[in-house]
């Protein structure tokens, strides 16, 4: 009887931790993919999409002047790495919040 209760609580703990682990894994995977794409397509310019390029750069310039935001190149250089770090932080937080085996046995 006790083993059945222990199994159900373990299943509940795993299901409760499923969403943070899945979201952290997706953050890490998307961060890695975006970083690889950014490194391979660094020299690709939006010259063919002139109107979109001009509008996007002007909007970013307005935001950067009013809100003291760094240049777009600086943001695009580091945001995939920030995604990876956030995913790792979520995984570490979930790992720290899991009950230890000694607490389960008692």
C-alpha positions in Angstrom: 0.0 0.0 0.0 2.8 2.4 0.9 4.6 1.7 -2.4 1.5 2.6 -4.4 1.2 6.0 -2.5 4.9 6.6 -3.1 4.5 5.9 -6.8 1.6 8.3 -7.1 3.4 11.1 -5.4 6.4 10.5 -7.6 4.2 10.7 -10.7 2.6 13.9 -9.4 6.0 15.4 -8.8 7.1 14.6 -12.3 3.9 15.9 -13.8 4.2 19.1 -11.8 7.8 19.6 -12.9 7.0 18.8 -16.6 6.1 22.3 -17.8 9.2 24.1 -16.4 11.5 21.4 -17.7 9.9 21.4 -21.1 9.9 25.2 -21.3 13.6 25.3 -20.2 14.5 22.7 -22.8 12.7 24.7 -25.5 14.5 27.9 -24.4 17.9 26.2 -24.6 17.2 24.5 -28.0 15.8 27.7 -29.6 18.7 29.7 -28.1 21.2 27.3 -29.7 19.4 27.4 -33.0 19.1 31.2 -33.1 22.8 31.5 -32.1 23.9 29.2 -34.9 21.7 31.1 -37.4 23.0 34.4 -36.2 26.6 33.3 -36.6 26.1 31.9 -40.1 23.9 34.7 -41.4 25.8 37.6 -39.9 26.7 39.1 -43.2 23.1 38.8 -44.7 21.5 42.1 -45.1 17.9 43.1 -45.8 18.8 45.1 -48.8 16.2 43.3 -50.9 13.5 44.2 -48.5 14.3 47.9 -48.6 11.0 49.3 -47.1 10.9 46.8 -44.3 14.5 47.4 -43.5 14.1 51.2 -43.4 11.0 51.0 -41.2 12.5 48.6 -38.8 15.7 50.5 -38.4 13.8 53.8 -38.0 11.5 52.3 -35.3 14.5 50.9 -33.5 16.3 54.2 -33.6 13.2 56.0 -32.1 13.1 53.4 -29.3 16.8 53.6 -28.7 16.7 57.4 -28.4 13.7 57.5 -26.1 14.3 54.5 -23.9 18.2 54.3 -23.9 18.2 50.9 -25.6 21.5 49.6 -27.1 21.9 49.3 -30.9 20.1 46.5 -32.7 23.4 44.7 -33.5 24.4 44.5 -29.9 21.0 43.1 -28.9 21.0 40.5 -31.7 24.5 39.4 -30.8 23.6 38.3 -27.2 19.9 37.5 -26.9 20.3 33.8 -27.9 22.9 33.4 -25.2 20.5 35.0 -22.7 17.8 32.5 -23.7 20.2 29.6 -23.1 21.2 31.0 -19.7 17.5 31.5 -18.7 16.8 27.9 -19.7 19.7 26.6 -17.6 18.6 28.7 -14.7 15.1 27.3 -14.9 16.5 23.7 -15.0 18.6 24.5 -11.9 15.7 26.0 -10.0 13.5 22.9 -10.8 16.3 20.6 -9.7 16.7 22.5 -6.4 13.0 22.3 -5.7 12.7 18.6 -6.1 12.3 16.8 -2.8 15.3 14.7 -1.9 15.2 10.9 -1.7 15.9 10.9 2.0 12.8 13.1 2.6 10.7 10.6 0.5 11.8 7.6 2.4 10.9 9.1 5.8 
